[in-house]
C-alpha cells in the first residue's frame, strides 16, 4: 500500500487552527492584502527543522540573506536551505516569552544591540519616505473613520514636529512581540520569526512596536539597557518611531479586517 510518508517528511503547521481557517476563508472570499506565509515543523529522521513558505522566491532570498548575515551570532534560526520560495531553518527549542523581568529585558537588549551595531547608516530624512508615509497613513485612518477630524489635524501637525532631520538606517527585528522570542534551555533569548529580520529600516522600529504593545513602564529601563551596548542613538526621535508604528499598525488592522485591534485611543498618548 502506498503511504503519504513515502513521498514527504511528516510535518505540522505551527499556525493555530483558527488562523489557518481565517486565512483560507480570506483567500477564498476576501480582497484584503494577502498573507501567504505558511510555517511548519518538519521531522526528518527524528530531527526537527522549520519550513517557512514565503510569497515568492525574491522575498525568500531577501530573508535568507539576512539570516546569513547574522548566522554566526545565533540570535535567529540558522539557515539550512533556501529553495524557490521556501526557507528551511533550524527549529529552536525553548519556551515562548509571555512576560518579562529585567533579566529578560537585558537579554533582549543584547539581542537588539547585535542587530543595531551591524553597518548602521545615518540618512537625511529628506532622502527617505518615512515622513511622507506617516502623513499618508494618518490621512488614511481619518478617511476610514479611525481618527476624528480634530484628532487627525493634531497628529498630522505633530508628525512634522517629531520628525528628525536624519534617521539611523540598518537592521531590525520589526515584529518585536513577546511570542516571537524564546527563552532557550541554555538561558539565551533568541528570535524565531525569520520574517521579522529586516534590513534598510529605521533602527528602533522594533523597539517602537515593543513600546506600544508590551513594554509599558519598562520602556525607559529597556532603552537604558540598549544604550549601554553603544547602539546608534535613536532615542531622541522615539516619539516619531512610535507614532509611525502606531499609524502603520492601525492601517494594517483596518486593511486586514482585524477590528479587535483597531483602537483610536491608541493615539491618545501622543496628544494628551
N, C-alpha and C positions, 0 to 999 in steps of 0.2 A: 504494500500500500504506500502511495506517495504521501509524504507529510510535509507541511509547510516549512518546518525547521530544516529540511534538506536543502532549501534554497535561500534561507535567510537566517541571520542571528536573532535570537529571542530579544525582543525589545519592549519597553513600557514607556508610554508618554509621561513626561514629567509635568505636564499641564493638568490642572484639575478637570474633572469631567464636565463641570458646569461651564468652564471656559471653553472647552473643546466644542460643546454643544452650541454655545453662543457664537463662536467663530464660524461654525458650519452654517448656522442659520443666517448670519450676516452675509456670508459668501453667497448663499442661495437667493436671499431676498433683499439684502440691503444694498446701499450705494455709498456707504461710508468709505473713507480711505482704508485700504486693505492692511491687514496684519498677517503676513504669510509665514511667520516663523513657527516651525514645529521643533520641539525639543524632546529627545528620547534617551532613556538609559538602555544601553545595549550590553548584552552578556556575550563575551567571546571567550570560550574555553574557561569559564569561571571568572574571567576578568571583566570588570565594568568599565565602559567608556561612555562618553556622552556624544550624541549625534544631534547637531543643530542644523536645521534646514532653513536657509535664507531665501529671500525673494528671487535672487539671481546670482550668477557667478561673480559679477562685479562686486556686489555687496559682500559676498563670501570672501573674496580675495582681500578686500579692504580690511575686514575684521581679522583675517588670517595674518596680514602684515602687522597689525597692531599687536596681536598675540606673540608673534615672533620677536617684536621689539622688546617686549618685557618677559620673554621666556625664561631667562636666567634669574629674574627677580622672584619668580614664584608667587606673585600676587594674584595671578589669573590662572585658569587651567592651561596646562601645556598643550600645544597644538600637535596632534598626531597626524592629521591629513586634511588637506583641502582638496575636494574633488567636485568640480562643477559648482553647484550652488550649496554644497554641504560642507560643514566643518565637523570633523571627528576630533574630540578633545578629551583630555583627562577628566575622569569623573572624580570629583573631590568628595571625600567622605568627611562628614562633620555635622554640626548642629547649626541650623539657621538661627541668625540673631533675631530675637524677639524683643529684647530690652537690653539696655547698655548701662554699664557703670563706667567709671573713669579709666579703669584699666583697659576696657574695650575701646573707649574713645581714644586713648593713647595709641593703641594698636592700629585703629582706623586712620589716625593722623599720620602714622608712619607709612601706611599703605598709600595714602593720597600723596604724601611727600615724594614717594618714588615716581609717581606719575608727573607731578608738577615740576620736578627738577630736570626732567628729560627734555632738553632742547627748547626751552620757552623763548618766545619772541615778543617783544613789546611793539604793538602795532597801533599807529594813529587811528582814532575812532573813525575818521572820515574814509579810511581805506577798508572799512568793514561795513556790513549791512545791519549790525545789531541795533543801533538806534532806530533806524527806519523800520526794522521788523517789529520792534516794540510798539511803535506807533500804529502799525498795521494791525497787530494783534489786539490792541486796546480798542481800535475802531471796530474791529470785527465783533468783539464782545459787547460793545454798545449796540451794534446793529442787530444782534440776535437777542438783546434784552437782558444780558447778564449784568451789564453796567447801566445805571441810570444816566441820563444826560449830564446831571450835575457831577456825579462821581467820575464819569468819563472825562469831563473837562478838567477836573482836578488831577487825575492820573496822567492825562496827556500832557498837561503843563509840567507836572513833576518829572516826567520821563526825561525831558531835556535838562532839568536841573541836576538830576543824579547821574546823567551820562558822563563818564570820564573822558578825558582828552585822548587816552590811549588804553588799550586792553592787553593784558598778557595772554598770548595765544599758545596753546600747546596741547598736551594730553589730559584727559579727564575721564573719570567714571561718571557718566552723565545721569545714570539711573541709580542714585545712591539712596535706595530704600533698604531697610534692615534685612528683608528677606533675600536680598541679592548678595549677602555676605554670610560666610560660615565661620564658626569657631572650630578649628580642627583639633584632633586628639593631641597634637603636639603643642597646642596653645596658640598657634598662629591664627590670624584672621585673614581670610582670602576671599576675593570676589569670584562669583560663579557665573554671572550673566555676561557672556562674551560679547553680546551686542552693546553693552554699556560702555565698553572701552573705545573712546573716540579720539581722533587726532584733529588738530587745527580747530579747536573750540576754545572759547574763553576759559582760562583757568579759574576755577572757583565755581563753575556751573554745577558740578555735583554737590558741592557744599551748600550752594543756594537751595537746591532741592531738599537736601537733608534739613536745612534750617526751616524751611516752610513745612515739611512733612513730619519731622520727628525730633529734631534736636531740642526744641523748646528752650528751657532755662539753661541748658548746657552749651548753647551757641557760643558764648564768649570763651568758655573753657576750651572748646574744641578749636576755635580759631587761635587761641593762645598756644595750644599744643602743636598746631601746624606751624606757627611762626618759629617755634624752637627748632624746626627742621630746615630753616633758611630757605623757604619756598618763595617764589615771586610774590610780591606784596599786592594782593588783590583786595585786601581788607578795606582800603579807603572807598572802594566802589561796590561793596557788598549789597548796598541798597539797590543799585542798578541791577545786579545779577539776580537778586531776589524778586524784584518787580518783573524783570524779563522772564524769569522762570514761571512766576505765577500767571502771567498773561498767556504764555505758551501752553502751560498745563491746562488752564481753563479752556482755551481754544480747542485743544485736542479732546478734552472731555466732551465738549459740545459736538464736535465732528464725529466722535466715536460713540455718541449717544450714551455716555456714562453719566446719566443725570444725577446719580447719587454722589458724584464727586463735584458737581457744579455748585460753587459757593460764592456768591457776590461778597459775602462777609470776609472772604479771604483777603480782600484788598483794604479792609479797614485799618490794618496795621500801618499802612503807608501814609495815611492822611489824618488819622486820629491823634 
